[in-house]
Amino acid sequence: MHLSVHGVSKSFGEGRQAKLVLDDISFSIKSGEFVALVGSSGSGKSTVMRLIAGLERPSAGVIALDGQSVRGPGSDRGMVFQKYSLYPWMTAAQNVAFGMSLQGLPRPLVRERTAYFLEVVGLQDAARRLPKELSGGMQQRVAIARALAADPKVVLLDEPFGALDLQIRESMQEFLYQLWQRSGLTALLITHDLEEALLLAQRVHIMAPRPGRIVRTVEADLDRSNLPHLRMSAPFLELREELVTTLRNLDAAAS
């Protein structure tokens, strides 16, 4: 799997009213990589995600997945949003199965994959529960299971834990990292949280605002064998402070 974003720009509006929100964005993700885009509000990181998802079209440049230009939504890209986006009238199992059913997969295979991915996210005992009967963290795990069950080439995570309180968010970050280690999924994380990006991603792209552009890329070569310990380690804190300073200077220059 190879996702390529090359020379991508995006404007909204026409003529003199056009507003450039992304300017010449380029990066790539290979199979099994976990990559993050970080930036403050106005940096256009969620617009990048929507372009890769095929929900918007770039004004310039090319987005390609395994050499095929992205021209619209597709099952080869799984989406997990900040809002869980679960169907409230469906059980956890029915929510996970929904995308596979739309693909026309045989019912026995849908049942098998639904059970498997609910087990992967630790919710096999919640299969028949409605979203309202689940905590926020559990609902987000259902959303992740739904994205994985459709067998996408890459999972797109748009501020997936932004709506959770701190304690649940930290446990979900550890869950997602362990899931990545076990499954080898390919993921792109959009977040404003530098700590989250450094905890999870092998590579972090820093975006500047107005218009959004990548100004720095950091290889986050950190020992993630113990995430709670990593949060307090000197290498992590030093890199985090360095990137906080970078973002602070970018925001000051844009204001």
Backbone as CSV, one residue per row, in Angstrom:
resi,resn,N_x,N_y,N_z,CA_x,CA_y,CA_z,C_x,C_y,C_z
1,MET,0.850,-1.200,0.000,0.000,0.000,0.000,0.879,1.241,0.000
2,HIS,0.534,2.197,-0.821,1.262,3.461,-0.855,0.271,4.593,-1.121
3,LEU,0.177,5.486,-0.143,-0.654,6.679,-0.300,0.261,7.857,-0.598
4,SER,-0.027,8.563,-1.673,0.793,9.696,-2.083,-0.058,10.958,-2.197
5,VAL,0.384,12.002,-1.509,-0.228,13.325,-1.618,0.856,14.225,-2.219
6,HIS,0.644,14.672,-3.448,1.713,15.373,-4.163,1.256,16.732,-4.692
7,GLY,1.874,17.787,-4.167,1.611,19.136,-4.663,0.170,19.571,-4.541
8,VAL,-0.496,19.155,-3.474,-1.939,19.399,-3.348,-2.217,20.789,-2.760
9,SER,-3.054,21.537,-3.453,-3.560,22.820,-2.962,-5.082,22.782,-3.019
10,LYS,-5.706,23.583,-2.166,-7.161,23.634,-2.136,-7.630,25.049,-1.870
11,SER,-8.521,25.524,-2.734,-9.151,26.827,-2.550,-10.653,26.632,-2.462
12,PHE,-11.301,27.485,-1.680,-12.757,27.514,-1.618,-13.229,28.848,-2.155
13,GLY,-14.310,28.813,-2.934,-14.810,30.035,-3.541,-14.296,30.191,-4.965
14,GLU,-14.800,31.216,-5.633,-14.469,31.457,-7.031,-13.909,32.863,-7.231
15,GLY,-13.043,33.006,-8.233,-12.541,34.328,-8.629,-11.846,35.054,-7.495
16,ARG,-12.193,36.335,-7.370,-11.561,37.149,-6.334,-11.979,36.732,-4.923
17,GLN,-13.063,35.997,-4.833,-13.535,35.541,-3.525,-12.876,34.235,-3.096
18,ALA,-12.053,33.651,-3.976,-11.424,32.377,-3.659,-10.458,32.528,-2.485
19,LYS,-10.489,31.556,-1.582,-9.606,31.560,-0.415,-8.743,30.307,-0.440
20,LEU,-7.433,30.499,-0.475,-6.495,29.388,-0.483,-6.340,28.849,0.943
21,VAL,-6.741,27.600,1.147,-6.667,27.015,2.498,-5.545,25.991,2.620
22,LEU,-5.106,25.413,1.498,-3.963,24.501,1.490,-3.038,24.883,0.353
23,ASP,-1.737,24.874,0.627,-0.778,25.314,-0.369,0.350,24.293,-0.539
24,ASP,0.304,23.548,-1.650,1.402,22.673,-2.066,1.786,21.651,-0.981
25,ILE,0.802,20.841,-0.587,1.018,19.799,0.422,1.539,18.530,-0.250
26,SER,2.618,17.987,0.290,3.166,16.725,-0.231,3.648,15.851,0.923
27,PHE,3.239,14.594,0.932,3.773,13.584,1.851,3.281,12.231,1.370
28,SER,3.818,11.178,1.955,3.402,9.835,1.560,3.362,8.928,2.778
29,ILE,2.619,7.836,2.650,2.509,6.833,3.710,2.631,5.458,3.058
30,LYS,3.486,4.630,3.627,3.654,3.267,3.138,2.887,2.291,4.032
31,SER,2.722,1.093,3.543,1.976,0.072,4.265,2.559,-0.140,5.656
32,GLY,1.686,-0.150,6.663,2.086,-0.401,8.030,2.591,0.805,8.781
33,GLU,2.644,1.971,8.141,3.120,3.173,8.815,1.989,3.880,9.543
34,PHE,2.341,4.559,10.623,1.418,5.401,11.388,1.979,6.823,11.317
35,VAL,1.268,7.702,10.633,1.732,9.061,10.367,0.718,10.053,10.929
36,ALA,1.211,11.188,11.412,0.320,12.203,11.979,0.534,13.544,11.299
37,LEU,-0.570,14.279,11.162,-0.550,15.688,10.760,-1.014,16.504,11.950
38,VAL,-0.210,17.479,12.377,-0.589,18.316,13.506,-0.519,19.782,13.107
39,GLY,-1.341,20.571,13.769,-1.357,22.005,13.513,-2.503,22.644,14.278
40,SER,-2.423,23.937,14.429,-3.460,24.660,15.144,-4.680,24.847,14.238
41,SER,-5.741,25.413,14.786,-6.942,25.692,14.001,-6.577,26.602,12.825
42,GLY,-7.110,26.290,11.661,-6.822,27.080,10.474,-5.677,26.556,9.650
43,SER,-5.029,25.474,10.116,-3.902,24.929,9.354,-4.352,24.036,8.205
44,GLY,-5.624,23.668,8.188,-6.157,22.895,7.063,-5.972,21.395,7.175
45,LYS,-5.618,20.916,8.362,-5.348,19.479,8.494,-6.595,18.633,8.243
46,SER,-7.760,19.093,8.689,-8.987,18.328,8.423,-9.374,18.390,6.948
47,THR,-9.015,19.479,6.272,-9.259,19.562,4.825,-8.404,18.527,4.098
48,VAL,-7.161,18.345,4.538,-6.315,17.296,3.958,-6.996,15.946,4.101
49,MET,-7.541,15.677,5.280,-8.218,14.409,5.530,-9.416,14.235,4.598
50,ARG,-10.197,15.276,4.429,-11.376,15.192,3.558,-10.972,14.965,2.101
51,LEU,-9.860,15.535,1.697,-9.368,15.321,0.333,-8.938,13.876,0.135
52,ILE,-8.211,13.327,1.109,-7.782,11.935,1.002,-8.984,10.997,1.032
53,ALA,-9.986,11.342,1.841,-11.199,10.523,1.922,-12.038,10.605,0.657
54,GLY,-11.756,11.593,-0.186,-12.532,11.764,-1.407,-13.798,12.563,-1.211
55,LEU,-13.930,13.229,-0.054,-15.110,14.046,0.215,-14.984,15.428,-0.415
56,GLU,-13.760,15.812,-0.765,-13.485,17.046,-1.495,-12.500,16.718,-2.610
57,ARG,-12.445,17.585,-3.617,-11.464,17.427,-4.691,-10.410,18.518,-4.576
58,PRO,-9.121,18.195,-4.779,-8.095,19.223,-4.717,-8.221,20.211,-5.867
59,SER,-7.805,21.452,-5.615,-7.776,22.457,-6.680,-6.558,22.265,-7.572
60,ALA,-5.497,21.690,-7.003,-4.281,21.380,-7.750,-3.602,20.207,-7.075
61,GLY,-2.775,19.487,-7.831,-2.056,18.359,-7.272,-2.815,17.049,-7.400
62,VAL,-2.186,15.991,-6.907,-2.726,14.635,-7.078,-2.653,13.874,-5.758
63,ILE,-3.730,13.169,-5.437,-3.754,12.218,-4.331,-3.971,10.843,-4.939
64,ALA,-3.077,9.914,-4.638,-3.168,8.590,-5.251,-2.973,7.511,-4.202
65,LEU,-3.707,6.426,-4.370,-3.597,5.252,-3.504,-3.223,4.077,-4.380
66,ASP,-2.028,3.544,-4.139,-1.485,2.467,-4.975,-1.530,2.839,-6.454
67,GLY,-1.167,4.084,-6.736,-1.060,4.546,-8.113,-2.354,4.973,-8.760
68,GLN,-3.490,4.783,-8.056,-4.789,5.166,-8.601,-5.240,6.488,-7.988
69,SER,-5.563,7.439,-8.834,-5.974,8.755,-8.361,-7.267,8.656,-7.543
70,VAL,-7.290,9.339,-6.384,-8.486,9.385,-5.547,-9.461,10.389,-6.140
71,ARG,-10.642,9.912,-6.506,-11.643,10.784,-7.138,-12.955,10.825,-6.377
72,GLY,-13.030,10.108,-5.278,-14.248,10.097,-4.475,-14.072,9.131,-3.323
73,PRO,-15.097,9.006,-2.465,-15.020,8.072,-1.339,-14.873,6.638,-1.828
74,GLY,-14.270,5.798,-0.988,-14.119,4.400,-1.358,-13.839,3.549,-0.135
75,SER,-14.123,2.267,-0.232,-13.935,1.347,0.891,-12.456,1.082,1.173
76,ASP,-11.564,1.553,0.286,-10.131,1.377,0.530,-9.601,2.372,1.557
77,ARG,-10.458,3.309,1.997,-10.097,4.261,3.044,-11.158,4.223,4.142
78,GLY,-10.754,3.804,5.345,-11.675,3.771,6.474,-11.579,5.058,7.272
79,MET,-12.726,5.606,7.681,-12.762,6.890,8.393,-13.216,6.701,9.830
80,VAL,-12.512,7.360,10.753,-12.937,7.437,12.151,-12.918,8.914,12.530
81,PHE,-14.085,9.437,12.915,-14.229,10.856,13.202,-14.206,11.107,14.713
82,GLN,-14.105,12.390,15.078,-14.182,12.782,16.488,-15.536,12.398,17.069
83,LYS,-16.604,12.692,16.330,-17.935,12.237,16.721,-18.095,10.805,16.242
84,TYR,-18.616,9.963,17.084,-18.583,8.535,16.817,-19.365,8.138,15.576
85,SER,-20.394,8.902,15.211,-21.160,8.670,13.980,-21.747,7.262,13.909
86,LEU,-22.142,6.733,15.057,-22.808,5.433,15.072,-24.303,5.627,14.866
87,TYR,-24.924,4.656,14.239,-26.378,4.706,14.077,-27.027,4.330,15.409
88,PRO,-27.773,5.245,16.033,-28.253,5.000,17.400,-29.266,3.869,17.507
89,TRP,-29.922,3.535,16.407,-30.935,2.476,16.451,-30.329,1.089,16.166
90,MET,-29.029,1.049,15.875,-28.357,-0.215,15.595,-27.510,-0.643,16.787
91,THR,-27.402,-1.935,16.992,-26.506,-2.451,18.026,-25.054,-2.244,17.593
92,ALA,-24.146,-2.502,18.521,-22.724,-2.396,18.184,-22.381,-3.303,17.004
93,ALA,-22.890,-4.535,17.045,-22.605,-5.473,15.955,-23.188,-4.982,14.631
94,GLN,-24.391,-4.461,14.660,-25.011,-3.975,13.432,-24.266,-2.771,12.863
95,ASN,-23.753,-1.919,13.743,-22.949,-0.788,13.276,-21.672,-1.264,12.595
96,VAL,-21.011,-2.247,13.187,-19.782,-2.774,12.591,-20.080,-3.435,11.254
97,ALA,-21.210,-4.129,11.163,-21.555,-4.875,9.953,-22.046,-3.990,8.818
98,PHE,-22.452,-2.771,9.126,-23.177,-1.945,8.146,-22.379,-1.743,6.858
99,GLY,-21.130,-1.318,6.971,-20.323,-1.052,5.778,-20.101,-2.291,4.942
100,MET,-19.880,-3.422,5.595,-19.676,-4.672,4.855,-20.942,-5.087,4.118
101,SER,-22.087,-4.832,4.743,-23.353,-5.157,4.083,-23.546,-4.309,2.834
102,LEU,-23.156,-3.025,2.920,-23.249,-2.152,1.750,-22.351,-2.633,0.612
103,GLN,-21.228,-3.263,0.979,-20.316,-3.793,-0.040,-20.864,-5.059,-0.684
104,GLY,-21.943,-5.588,-0.120,-22.540,-6.793,-0.681,-21.838,-8.081,-0.309
105,LEU,-21.100,-8.071,0.804,-20.416,-9.293,1.229,-21.432,-10.332,1.700
106,PRO,-21.134,-11.600,1.536,-22.055,-12.653,1.993,-22.314,-12.543,3.493
107,ARG,-23.538,-12.821,3.901,-23.915,-12.671,5.309,-23.038,-13.472,6.255
108,PRO,-22.704,-14.741,5.933,-21.827,-15.482,6.856,-20.474,-14.783,7.057
109,LEU,-19.924,-14.218,5.992,-18.649,-13.516,6.107,-18.804,-12.239,6.926
110,VAL,-19.919,-11.534,6.743,-20.179,-10.325,7.527,-20.258,-10.669,9.006
111,ARG,-20.985,-11.741,9.344,-21.105,-12.152,10.750,-19.744,-12.522,11.322
112,GLU,-18.960,-13.248,10.530,-17.639,-13.688,10.996,-16.719,-12.492,11.244
113,ARG,-16.680,-11.561,10.291,-15.786,-10.403,10.427,-16.273,-9.462,11.532
114,THR,-17.592,-9.354,11.689,-18.132,-8.513,12.759,-17.699,-9.049,14.118
115,ALA,-17.863,-10.349,14.327,-17.468,-10.959,15.597,-15.967,-10.806,15.825
116,TYR,-15.191,-10.994,14.754,-13.735,-10.912,14.883,-13.292,-9.510,15.302
117,PHE,-13.805,-8.482,14.646,-13.325,-7.133,14.938,-13.900,-6.578,16.245
118,LEU,-15.067,-7.043,16.651,-15.526,-6.684,17.991,-14.601,-7.291,19.042
119,GLU,-14.106,-8.490,18.771,-13.145,-9.102,19.692,-11.812,-8.356,19.665
120,VAL,-11.394,-7.932,18.480,-10.138,-7.188,18.350,-10.147,-5.937,19.226
121,VAL,-11.302,-5.235,19.264,-11.380,-4.001,20.055,-11.905,-4.256,21.470
122,GLY,-12.041,-5.538,21.845,-12.415,-5.890,23.210,-13.866,-5.659,23.547
123,LEU,-14.757,-5.756,22.568,-16.175,-5.484,22.815,-17.071,-6.647,22.399
124,GLN,-16.523,-7.856,22.421,-17.338,-8.999,22.016,-18.554,-9.183,22.915
125,ASP,-18.471,-8.736,24.170,-19.603,-8.892,25.085,-20.626,-7.763,24.951
126,ALA,-20.320,-6.776,24.116,-21.231,-5.637,23.934,-21.904,-5.657,22.569
127,ALA,-21.839,-6.778,21.883,-22.318,-6.855,20.500,-23.776,-6.430,20.348
128,ARG,-24.616,-6.751,21.352,-26.052,-6.492,21.222,-26.492,-5.203,21.916
129,ARG,-25.536,-4.425,22.388,-25.884,-3.184,23.077,-25.973,-2.020,22.102
130,LEU,-26.893,-1.103,22.390,-27.049,0.102,21.575,-25.994,1.131,21.968
131,PRO,-25.669,2.072,21.072,-24.673,3.095,21.404,-24.947,3.826,22.715
132,LYS,-26.215,4.114,23.010,-26.537,4.848,24.230,-26.196,4.052,25.486
133,GLU,-25.996,2.754,25.333,-25.651,1.897,26.459,-24.132,1.733,26.626
134,LEU,-23.372,2.422,25.775,-21.918,2.316,25.784,-21.288,3.634,26.204
135,SER,-20.139,3.556,26.848,-19.392,4.770,27.187,-18.807,5.387,25.922
136,GLY,-18.298,6.621,26.059,-17.705,7.286,24.899,-16.542,6.501,24.324
137,GLY,-15.670,5.989,25.198,-14.546,5.203,24.714,-14.987,3.931,24.005
138,MET,-16.025,3.283,24.523,-16.530,2.063,23.890,-17.155,2.382,22.531
139,GLN,-17.878,3.499,22.441,-18.461,3.882,21.162,-17.370,4.132,20.119
140,GLN,-16.266,4.759,20.550,-15.201,5.021,19.592,-14.513,3.721,19.173
141,ARG,-14.469,2.746,20.080,-13.923,1.444,19.694,-14.813,0.759,18.659
142,VAL,-16.136,0.914,18.799,-17.052,0.376,17.786,-16.779,1.053,16.439
143,ALA,-16.583,2.366,16.460,-16.300,3.092,15.219,-15.002,2.608,14.578
144,ILE,-13.997,2.331,15.390,-12.732,1.812,14.867,-12.925,0.410,14.297
145,ALA,-13.688,-0.424,15.018,-13.974,-1.770,14.518,-14.710,-1.712,13.186
146,ARG,-15.652,-0.794,13.063,-16.401,-0.642,11.810,-15.468,-0.261,10.665
147,ALA,-14.534,0.657,10.941,-13.591,1.072,9.903,-12.686,-0.083,9.487
148,LEU,-12.205,-0.862,10.461,-11.295,-1.957,10.156,-12.003,-3.111,9.445
149,ALA,-13.272,-3.337,9.791,-13.998,-4.490,9.244,-14.172,-4.403,7.739
150,ALA,-14.200,-3.188,7.204,-14.362,-3.011,5.754,-13.062,-3.278,5.001
151,ASP,-11.995,-3.669,5.734,-10.707,-4.031,5.156,-10.112,-2.905,4.302
152,PRO,-9.986,-1.694,4.871,-9.418,-0.593,4.104,-7.907,-0.723,3.978
153,LYS,-7.350,-0.066,2.989,-5.897,-0.029,2.855,-5.282,0.940,3.853
154,VAL,-6.014,1.979,4.205,-5.523,2.970,5.167,-6.695,3.457,6.010
155,VAL,-6.433,3.662,7.300,-7.452,4.183,8.216,-7.146,5.657,8.476
156,LEU,-8.144,6.501,8.278,-8.020,7.947,8.462,-8.686,8.325,9.779
157,LEU,-7.903,8.888,10.697,-8.371,9.191,12.052,-8.399,10.699,12.240
158,ASP,-9.586,11.266,12.262,-9.735,12.722,12.359,-10.094,13.110,13.792
159,GLU,-9.093,13.530,14.578,-9.291,13.891,15.987,-10.132,12.824,16.697
160,PRO,-9.732,11.551,16.633,-10.628,10.480,17.077,-10.962,10.495,18.557
161,PHE,-10.090,11.111,19.377,-10.315,11.079,20.823,-10.569,12.470,21.395
162,GLY,-10.817,13.433,20.519,-10.984,14.812,20.963,-12.201,15.040,21.839
163,ALA,-13.221,14.177,21.726,-14.448,14.362,22.501,-14.419,13.623,23.838
164,LEU,-13.302,12.930,24.127,-13.219,12.123,25.338,-12.505,12.886,26.444
165,ASP,-12.831,12.555,27.694,-12.121,13.205,28.790,-10.707,12.630,28.884
166,LEU,-9.847,13.293,29.663,-8.420,13.003,29.652,-8.102,11.549,29.959
167,GLN,-8.709,10.991,31.009,-8.376,9.626,31.411,-8.765,8.628,30.332
168,ILE,-9.959,8.782,29.763,-10.400,7.859,28.711,-9.561,8.062,27.454
169,ARG,-9.223,9.318,27.155,-8.414,9.598,25.972,-7.058,8.891,26.060
170,GLU,-6.432,8.942,27.237,-5.130,8.295,27.401,-5.246,6.779,27.246
171,SER,-6.307,6.191,27.771,-6.480,4.741,27.630,-6.757,4.369,26.176
172,MET,-7.486,5.235,25.449,-7.767,4.966,24.043,-6.515,5.124,23.182
173,GLN,-5.654,6.044,23.549,-4.388,6.187,22.825,-3.554,4.918,22.961
174,GLU,-3.502,4.373,24.178,-2.753,3.130,24.390,-3.417,1.980,23.638
175,PHE,-4.741,1.934,23.662,-5.465,0.902,22.915,-5.129,0.972,21.427
176,LEU,-5.159,2.186,20.856,-4.915,2.340,19.424,-3.486,1.943,19.069
177,TYR,-2.536,2.310,19.917,-1.155,1.939,19.639,-0.989,0.419,19.678
178,GLN,-1.582,-0.230,20.669,-1.481,-1.691,20.758,-2.170,-2.357,19.568
179,LEU,-3.289,-1.785,19.123,-3.994,-2.309,17.954,-3.113,-2.199,16.717
180,TRP,-2.449,-1.073,16.565,-1.536,-0.887,15.428,-0.410,-1.917,15.463
181,GLN,0.145,-2.157,16.646,1.217,-3.142,16.759,0.742,-4.543,16.383
182,ARG,-0.469,-4.890,16.832,-0.987,-6.243,16.577,-1.400,-6.440,15.128
183,SER,-2.074,-5.439,14.571,-2.713,-5.622,13.272,-1.884,-5.124,12.098
184,GLY,-0.905,-4.256,12.372,-0.119,-3.699,11.270,-0.909,-2.778,10.379
185,LEU,-1.977,-2.173,10.915,-2.778,-1.265,10.093,-1.959,-0.057,9.647
186,THR,-2.381,0.537,8.556,-1.774,1.759,8.042,-2.691,2.913,8.429
187,ALA,-2.138,3.951,9.053,-3.007,4.983,9.621,-2.447,6.382,9.408
188,LEU,-3.374,7.318,9.197,-3.072,8.750,9.191,-3.919,9.394,10.276
189,LEU,-3.245,10.037,11.226,-3.910,10.686,12.353,-3.873,12.193,12.175
190,ILE,-5.032,12.828,12.281,-5.134,14.282,12.311,-5.402,14.690,13.755
191,THR,-4.575,15.568,14.303,-4.782,15.992,15.679,-4.136,17.345,15.926
192,HIS,-4.677,18.076,16.892,-4.034,19.309,17.344,-3.162,19.029,18.563
193,ASP,-3.209,17.780,19.048,-2.544,17.383,20.285,-1.160,16.818,19.955
194,LEU,-0.118,17.615,20.198,1.241,17.176,19.896,1.630,15.930,20.680
195,GLU,1.222,15.865,21.931,1.550,14.698,22.746,0.967,13.436,22.146
196,GLU,-0.285,13.514,21.707,-0.935,12.361,21.089,-0.192,11.935,19.833
197,ALA,0.197,12.909,19.010,0.917,12.599,17.778,2.243,11.903,18.064
198,LEU,2.990,12.414,19.037,4.291,11.837,19.359,4.164,10.469,20.004
199,LEU,3.090,10.244,20.755,2.871,8.943,21.374,2.589,7.862,20.338
200,LEU,1.870,8.221,19.284,1.333,7.222,18.368,2.068,7.103,17.039
201,ALA,2.540,8.210,16.506,3.007,8.223,15.123,4.514,8.035,14.998
202,GLN,4.903,7.342,13.952,6.322,7.201,13.630,6.875,8.476,12.996
203,ARG,5.998,9.193,12.314,6.419,10.411,11.626,5.340,11.476,11.809
204,VAL,5.761,12.695,12.134,4.821,13.780,12.409,5.109,14.944,11.470
205,HIS,4.084,15.354,10.725,4.185,16.518,9.853,3.552,17.717,10.560
206,ILE,4.293,18.798,10.660,3.815,20.015,11.308,3.277,20.965,10.244
207,MET,2.035,21.435,10.429,1.409,22.325,9.462,1.298,23.755,10.001
208,ALA,1.569,24.694,9.138,1.405,26.116,9.453,0.058,26.582,8.899
209,PRO,-0.543,27.594,9.532,-1.871,28.049,9.104,-1.842,29.168,8.057
210,ARG,-2.973,29.277,7.381,-3.341,30.419,6.526,-2.280,30.849,5.522
211,PRO,-2.117,30.124,4.418,-2.759,28.846,4.087,-2.007,27.680,4.720
212,GLY,-2.702,26.552,4.834,-2.098,25.375,5.431,-0.982,24.819,4.565
213,ARG,0.146,24.513,5.197,1.287,23.950,4.485,2.162,23.212,5.486
214,ILE,2.868,22.207,5.007,3.778,21.456,5.861,5.106,22.191,5.930
215,VAL,5.522,22.526,7.146,6.756,23.286,7.313,7.865,22.475,7.986
216,ARG,7.501,21.334,8.558,8.512,20.533,9.221,8.019,19.096,9.361
217,THR,8.916,18.157,9.229,8.605,16.746,9.437,9.579,16.172,10.450
218,VAL,9.038,15.460,11.441,9.834,14.908,12.528,9.680,13.389,12.546
219,GLU,10.796,12.688,12.546,10.780,11.239,12.742,10.757,10.988,14.253
220,ALA,9.651,10.480,14.754,9.473,10.283,16.202,9.995,8.906,16.600
221,ASP,11.305,8.783,16.664,11.956,7.512,16.981,12.057,7.385,18.501
222,LEU,10.979,6.895,19.104,10.882,6.824,20.561,10.580,5.394,21.010
223,ASP,10.978,5.068,22.210,10.691,3.753,22.784,9.262,3.752,23.325
224,ARG,8.353,3.044,22.615,6.936,3.043,22.989,6.524,1.768,23.713
225,SER,7.480,1.073,24.298,7.144,-0.171,24.995,6.285,0.071,26.230
226,ASN,6.316,1.316,26.757,5.508,1.675,27.923,5.050,3.123,27.749
227,LEU,3.845,3.309,27.212,3.387,4.666,26.891,3.278,5.575,28.117
228,PRO,2.742,5.096,29.258,2.696,5.983,30.422,4.087,6.471,30.834
229,HIS,5.068,5.582,30.755,6.436,5.988,31.078,6.982,6.946,30.031
230,LEU,6.656,6.679,28.760,7.144,7.536,27.679,6.700,8.978,27.864
231,ARG,5.462,9.169,28.340,4.943,10.528,28.519,5.834,11.366,29.437
232,MET,6.524,10.724,30.357,7.335,11.443,31.339,8.830,11.352,31.047
233,SER,9.215,10.704,29.972,10.636,10.512,29.683,11.257,11.791,29.137
234,ALA,12.552,11.962,29.364,13.254,13.165,28.918,13.238,13.328,27.401
235,PRO,13.522,12.288,26.598,13.489,12.467,25.139,12.123,12.929,24.627
236,PHE,11.055,12.346,25.214,9.700,12.713,24.798,9.399,14.166,25.146
237,LEU,9.685,14.550,26.381,9.375,15.904,26.830,10.193,16.951,26.069
238,GLU,11.436,16.627,25.756,12.270,17.559,24.998,11.726,17.751,23.584
239,LEU,11.354,16.647,22.932,10.821,16.744,21.572,9.477,17.457,21.578
240,ARG,8.655,17.150,22.577,7.357,17.822,22.685,7.534,19.330,22.845
241,GLU,8.456,19.759,23.704,8.678,21.182,23.919,9.207,21.854,22.658
242,GLU,10.058,21.158,21.951,10.600,21.690,20.692,9.479,21.937,19.678
243,LEU,8.553,21.001,19.580,7.463,21.138,18.622,6.422,22.159,19.089
244,VAL,6.194,22.238,20.403,5.305,23.277,20.938,5.837,24.653,20.569
245,THR,7.144,24.838,20.705,7.760,26.120,20.352,7.606,26.409,18.863
246,THR,7.764,25.375,18.042,7.576,25.539,16.594,6.167,26.014,16.269
247,LEU,5.170,25.354,16.857,3.779,25.738,16.591,3.475,27.131,17.127
248,ARG,4.005,27.452,18.290,3.777,28.766,18.880,4.344,29.865,17.962
249,ASN,5.524,29.635,17.410,6.122,30.619,16.513,5.355,30.735,15.205
250,LEU,4.842,29.621,14.709,4.039,29.649,13.481,2.752,30.446,13.691
251,ASP,2.089,30.212,14.830,0.851,30.937,15.134,1.121,32.430,15.275
252,ALA,2.249,32.775,15.921,2.582,34.186,16.105,2.851,34.848,14.759
253,ALA,3.516,34.142,13.847,3.822,34.702,12.540,2.569,34.894,11.691
254,ALA,1.557,34.033,11.940,0.328,34.103,11.145,-0.657,35.128,11.667
255,SER,-0.476,35.565,12.916,-1.457,36.470,13.528,-1.192,37.917,13.170
